[in-house]
């Protein structure tokens, strides 16, 4: 669902990339049918795509806010990615004056690299690449400035967007013109790629930790007691009530660390002092913590959960 066009020359580099992202939700076989029809060029408009998705019972999520082109100092980077069930595949181009590298990654691991000095490189599916190639031949000139390349790229992006809904009418375009020879370009590209992939690796590790944390939060939240017995009154002093936790109940802090287990004593509070007896049952009813016999409300600054 992308079109990225890059010009690498002796005077500089121009890169344009569309901003469309399409998510397909539904049966795997039906998704593959829809994707094949889209990428083969059979589906030519957004309305046709929406209608066909409905026929195949596929939910679409179409956005036009993806940033596929970015600048890293003297280098332009374009990226297309394919999200699979367990991993993300990325194809990137790092380009500058007199040099470029095409890099394929699985996760944050480099699998393949292709290099060159000057070229026009197109990222996209079979249909978008074919349309873009024809439009470039139509508009290209033998001697051309970087600004003229930029204007041609704009026309190509707009033409392709009218021919297929896999590309958005919105796009980003960047032009750079640092002065360097091929050897300098290759060294700068090498160091930039190493640094950029390391940043990707750090981001992926942070994302993994966040996902594990969220997964644990969900698991722990399912253990929170919303109905049932919590413990029994052990001691009352003013508005403070000491409670012995019942079997199968434990108290945790906000980081899900265990503070007290079954048989341990925790302190709860009454909003107003109320006559209680030792052994009175403490319960949670309709998510409210209270004394069972008279519904005296209680509060505590800990989380009451079922034991693992």
C-alpha distance (Angstrom), angle and dihedral (degrees) to the residues before:
residue distance angle dihedral
X1 . . .
X2 3.78 . .
X3 3.76 145.6 .
X4 3.81 119.7 -163.1
X5 3.80 120.7 171.4
X6 3.81 121.7 -170.3
X7 3.79 130.4 -173.0
X8 3.81 116.1 -163.8
X9 3.81 115.8 -171.8
X10 3.78 143.6 153.2
X11 3.82 92.4 -94.3
X12 3.78 99.6 44.2
X13 3.77 147.5 -61.8
X14 3.82 135.8 -78.9
X15 3.80 124.6 -165.8
X16 3.81 131.3 -179.2
X17 3.79 127.9 -177.6
X18 3.78 134.1 177.1
X19 3.81 121.6 -127.2
X20 3.82 104.0 -136.7
X21 3.79 124.2 126.5
X22 3.82 122.3 -179.6
X23 3.79 125.1 -167.9
X24 3.82 119.8 -163.7
X25 3.82 116.7 -155.8
X26 3.79 120.7 -175.7
X27 3.78 144.4 54.5
X28 3.83 112.2 -3.6
X29 3.81 95.5 -130.4
X30 3.80 92.6 47.6
X31 3.81 90.3 47.9
X32 3.79 90.4 53.6
X33 3.81 91.1 51.3
X34 3.79 91.1 51.8
X35 3.80 94.0 45.4
X36 3.81 91.7 49.6
X37 3.81 91.9 51.1
X38 3.79 90.7 47.6
X39 3.80 97.7 46.8
X40 3.80 94.5 41.8
X41 3.80 90.0 58.7
X42 3.81 95.8 -113.4
X43 3.81 89.7 120.5
X44 3.79 107.8 59.5
X45 3.83 106.6 170.9
X46 3.78 138.7 42.0
X47 3.82 90.4 -117.6
X48 3.82 90.8 54.0
X49 3.81 89.5 49.2
X50 3.81 92.5 50.8
X51 3.81 92.3 46.7
X52 3.80 93.9 47.9
X53 3.80 91.4 47.0
X54 3.81 89.2 54.1
X55 3.82 90.5 50.8
X56 3.81 90.4 52.4
X57 3.82 92.7 43.6
X58 3.80 92.0 -117.8
X59 3.79 122.0 146.9
X60 3.79 114.2 -139.9
X61 3.77 128.7 -153.7
X62 3.81 108.4 -166.7
X63 3.80 120.6 -178.9
X64 3.79 132.8 168.2
X65 3.79 100.7 -157.9
X66 3.81 103.7 89.7
X67 3.80 116.5 127.6
X68 3.79 105.9 -146.4
X69 3.82 97.0 161.1
X70 3.80 124.1 59.6
X71 3.77 139.4 161.5
X72 3.80 125.7 -122.3
X73 3.80 104.6 -172.3
X74 3.86 103.9 -78.1
X75 3.80 94.8 0.2
X76 3.80 133.9 77.1
X77 3.80 119.0 -146.7
X78 3.80 126.6 -160.3
X79 3.78 123.1 -174.5
X80 3.78 138.1 -172.9
X81 3.78 119.8 -177.8
X82 3.78 138.9 -169.1
X83 3.79 118.6 -154.9
X84 3.79 113.6 -147.3
X85 3.80 126.1 -176.0
X86 3.79 95.8 -88.2
X87 3.79 105.6 13.1
X88 3.80 145.8 27.0
X89 3.80 121.1 -125.2
X90 3.79 117.1 -154.4
X91 3.77 131.8 -168.0
X92 3.78 114.4 -165.4
X93 3.77 137.2 178.8
X94 3.79 119.5 -155.0
X95 3.81 109.8 -166.5
X96 3.78 141.4 172.7
X97 3.80 139.1 147.2
X98 3.81 110.6 -37.4
X99 3.77 97.5 -3.5
X100 3.79 151.3 52.7
X101 3.79 142.9 176.0
X102 3.80 126.5 -151.4
X103 3.78 109.2 -151.8
X104 3.80 128.8 -169.0
X105 3.80 117.4 -160.1
X106 3.78 135.3 -174.4
X107 3.77 105.6 -158.8
X108 3.81 101.1 -36.6
X109 3.82 95.4 -34.4
X110 3.81 119.0 108.0
X111 3.81 110.4 -129.0
X112 3.79 103.5 170.1
X113 3.82 139.5 9.3
X114 3.82 129.6 -167.3
X115 3.78 121.6 -175.5
X116 3.77 139.0 -166.1
X117 3.80 145.6 162.5
X118 3.81 106.7 -133.4
X119 3.76 129.6 2.3
X120 3.78 149.2 114.4
X121 3.81 109.8 -102.8
X122 3.80 123.2 -167.8
X123 3.82 124.4 -164.1
X124 3.78 116.5 -165.6
X125 3.78 145.1 89.0
X126 3.81 121.5 -61.6
X127 3.80 94.0 -90.1
X128 3.81 98.1 46.2
X129 3.81 91.9 46.1
X130 3.82 91.5 50.7
X131 3.81 93.6 48.7
X132 3.81 92.9 44.6
X133 3.82 91.3 48.6
X134 3.81 92.4 53.4
X135 3.81 92.5 47.1
X136 3.80 91.9 49.4
X137 3.82 91.6 52.5
X138 3.80 89.5 49.2
X139 3.82 95.4 53.0
X140 3.83 102.2 30.5
X141 3.80 123.9 113.8
X142 3.80 130.4 -161.0
X143 3.80 94.5 -122.6
X144 3.75 114.2 32.8
X145 3.82 140.2 162.6
X146 3.79 125.8 -132.5
X147 3.81 90.7 -109.6
X148 3.80 90.1 52.7
X149 3.81 89.3 50.5
X150 3.79 87.7 52.7
X151 3.82 91.7 52.6
X152 3.81 91.3 49.2
X153 3.80 91.1 49.5
X154 3.81 89.6 52.8
X155 3.81 90.9 54.0
X156 3.80 91.5 47.3
X157 3.81 93.1 49.8
X158 3.81 90.8 50.1
X159 3.82 93.2 46.5
X160 3.80 93.5 49.9
X161 3.82 91.8 47.3
X162 3.81 88.7 57.1
X163 3.81 91.5 51.2
X164 3.82 100.8 48.5
X165 3.83 136.1 20.9
X166 3.80 89.9 -141.3
X167 3.83 87.3 82.9
X168 3.80 125.0 56.2
X169 3.82 126.0 -132.7
X170 3.80 86.4 -127.0
X171 3.80 117.9 80.5
X172 3.79 143.6 162.5
X173 3.79 123.4 -128.7
X174 3.81 130.4 -172.6
X175 3.79 133.9 -176.4
X176 3.82 125.4 -164.5
X177 3.80 130.6 174.5
X178 3.80 111.5 -174.9
X179 3.80 114.5 164.1
X180 3.82 113.4 -118.7
X181 3.77 140.1 124.8
X182 3.80 125.3 -119.5
X183 3.81 94.8 -92.1
X184 3.80 92.1 51.4
X185 3.79 90.4 45.8
X186 3.81 92.9 52.5
X187 3.80 92.7 50.4
X188 3.81 92.8 47.7
X189 3.80 90.7 47.6
X190 3.80 91.4 49.5
X191 3.80 95.3 52.2
X192 3.80 92.6 41.8
X193 3.80 92.9 52.0
X194 3.81 92.2 49.4
X195 3.79 91.4 50.7
X196 3.81 94.3 43.5
X197 3.81 94.2 49.2
X198 3.81 90.1 49.1
X199 3.81 88.6 54.4
X200 3.80 88.9 50.4
X201 3.80 89.7 51.3
X202 3.82 91.3 51.3
X203 3.81 90.9 48.0
X204 3.81 91.9 49.7
X205 3.80 91.8 49.7
X206 3.81 91.0 49.3
X207 3.80 90.0 48.2
X208 3.82 90.6 49.3
X209 3.80 91.1 51.7
X210 3.80 91.2 48.2
X211 3.80 91.2 50.1
X212 3.81 91.5 49.0
X213 3.79 89.3 48.9
X214 3.79 91.8 50.5
X215 3.79 90.5 46.7
X216 3.80 89.8 53.0
X217 3.82 90.7 47.3
X218 3.80 89.5 54.4
X219 3.79 92.4 47.3
X220 3.79 92.7 48.1
X221 3.81 93.3 44.3
X222 3.79 88.7 58.1
X223 3.81 88.4 60.1
X224 3.81 95.4 55.3
X225 3.80 110.9 116.0
X226 3.79 112.0 -119.7
X227 3.80 97.4 162.7
X228 3.79 133.5 22.6
X229 3.80 146.4 38.1
X230 3.81 120.2 -22.5
X231 3.82 106.3 172.0
X232 3.79 147.0 -64.6
X233 3.80 133.2 -83.8
X234 3.79 112.8 -97.6
X235 3.79 101.5 170.5
X236 3.81 139.4 -1.2
X237 3.79 124.0 -155.4
X238 3.80 117.6 168.2
X239 3.80 106.3 -52.6
X240 3.81 93.6 -21.1
X241 3.80 119.3 99.5
X242 3.79 123.1 -168.2
X243 3.80 110.7 -148.5
X244 3.82 129.1 -167.4
X245 3.81 108.3 -141.8
X246 3.79 115.9 -120.9
X247 3.77 124.4 -123.1
X248 3.80 111.5 -74.5
X249 3.82 93.3 23.9
X250 3.80 129.0 107.1
X251 3.79 136.4 171.7
X252 3.83 122.1 -127.1
X253 3.79 135.1 -175.6
X254 3.82 124.4 -127.3
X255 3.81 90.5 -85.0
X256 3.82 90.0 57.0
X257 3.81 93.0 -109.8
X258 3.81 115.2 146.6
X259 3.82 113.4 -110.6
X260 3.81 99.8 169.9
X261 3.81 135.9 9.2
X262 3.81 134.7 -156.6
X263 3.82 109.2 -53.8
X264 3.82 93.4 22.4
X265 3.79 122.3 115.6
X266 3.81 125.1 -117.0
X267 3.81 130.9 179.8
X268 3.81 123.2 -118.5
X269 3.78 129.8 177.7
X270 3.80 136.0 -134.3
X271 3.79 118.6 -144.3
X272 3.80 87.6 -137.1
X273 3.84 127.0 14.3
X274 3.80 110.8 -97.3
X275 3.82 131.2 -179.2
X276 3.80 107.9 -96.6
X277 3.78 132.9 171.1
X278 3.77 129.0 -138.7
X279 3.78 109.0 -96.6
X280 3.81 95.1 28.0
X281 3.80 109.1 152.2
X282 3.82 118.0 -110.9
X283 3.79 114.2 -153.2
X284 3.78 144.1 166.6
X285 3.78 111.3 -126.5
X286 3.79 120.6 178.9
X287 3.82 87.0 -10.9
X288 3.84 91.5 -56.4
X289 3.83 119.8 122.9
X290 3.82 110.3 -138.1
X291 3.81 149.7 132.4
X292 3.79 106.0 -82.0
X293 3.82 99.3 -140.2
X294 3.82 98.9 54.1
X295 3.84 103.8 9.8
X296 3.83 92.1 -118.5
X297 3.83 103.2 174.0
X298 3.79 118.6 -121.9
X299 3.78 133.3 -171.1
X300 3.80 137.0 -162.2
X301 3.80 135.4 175.7
X302 3.80 94.4 -130.5
X303 3.80 135.2 79.2
X304 3.80 118.1 -108.2
X305 3.79 112.1 -147.2
X306 3.76 142.2 168.6
X307 3.80 111.9 -98.5
X308 3.80 117.0 -107.1
